Amino acid sequence: MLLGPDETSAGEWHEPGWDDFVASVLAAAGTPAGRPLLIAVDGRGGSGKTTFAEQLSRRIPGSAIVHTDDVAWWHSRFDWSDLMAGGILEPLRAGAAVRLRPPAWERRGRDGRIEVPAGCRAVLVEGVGASRRDLAHLFDVAIWVRSDYVEAERLGLLRDLGLKGVDPETAKREWDEWMVEENPFLSADRPWERAGFVVAGTGVGTPGTVLTSKRP
């Protein structure tokens, strides 16, 4: 497996099974009163974060998912901490519902808003930089989804081709433009070092299983 720039190994892989893994995550997150557990699911582009977050959410009844891409949409690739903190994490920590309509949604006419009802058991925030250093204190536990750097790009390009309907040349150009910002951001922030759990994503292990290489 080829790790991304500056990323370091977390050690030997273990396969605890989903039930044991979920129990470990919930135990690590603790039992905050009057609000949901806040779980960050972080990883590189194409690492399988969204799929992993969906799998984990299905196993935590009463949970919800927030995608950093929705908060960052037409705002900034990585300069969105203020929107995430003020519009998502701080209301959740206060036990309130979330009804965020980011400024770019208004400017560009995107319908709807980001909504999370009050009373959720857990909220998973998924995306590149979800567990970033300046937001880490607002989460109860962080998960880093480790991926093979080359395979993540291959699958990420296939995903973008399907979602955006662009030609391969455009997809590769847009991917490279994203990586020009993603790689130095992650190299400086090093979220894998703060993660309570490092799990297998794209190009690592067998799809549908959970592998962990770090335990709290």
C-alpha positions, 0 to 999 in steps of 0.5 A: 500500500502506498500512503499519501504524502507525509502519512505515517503507518499506524501499525499492524492491522486487526479485524475486530468485526463491526459489532466490536468496532462500534462498541469501541467507538461508542465507548471512546466517545463517552456519554455526553449529556443532552447532546449527540455523540460527535464523530469525525470521519476523516481521510483523503479524497477517494479513501472511502470515507462516505461509504464507511460513514454510511456503514457506521451510521447504519449500525448506530441507531438514531444517527445522522451524517453531515458531509463537509462537502455540503458545508464547503460547497462553492465556499472554499476547499478547506477554509470552512472551519467557521461555518462548520463550528458555528453552523453545525458543531456548536449547535449540536453540542448545545443539544439544538437542531441544525438548520444551516443554509451556507452563504454560498447556497444562497448566492448560487441558488442551491435549494434546501439546507443542511438539517440535523434534528435534535435528539440524534444519538450520534452525528457523523461529520464526514469529509477531508479535514473533518477532524482538522486541528482547529475543530478537534476539540468539538468532537468526541472521537475521530476516525481516519480512513486510510487508503492506498494513494494510487487506488484512491485516485483511480476510484475517485476519478471514476466517481467524479466521471459518474457524478459530474458527467465530465470527460476524463481529461477534465476529471483528471485536471479537477482532481489534480487541482484539488490535490494541490490544496489537499496534500499540503493541508493534510501534511500540515494538519496530520489528522491521522496522528490525532485519530482514535481509530485508523480504519481500512479504506480504498485499496486496503482489506476486503470491502464490507469488513472493518480493519483497525490499525490503532486502538484507543 
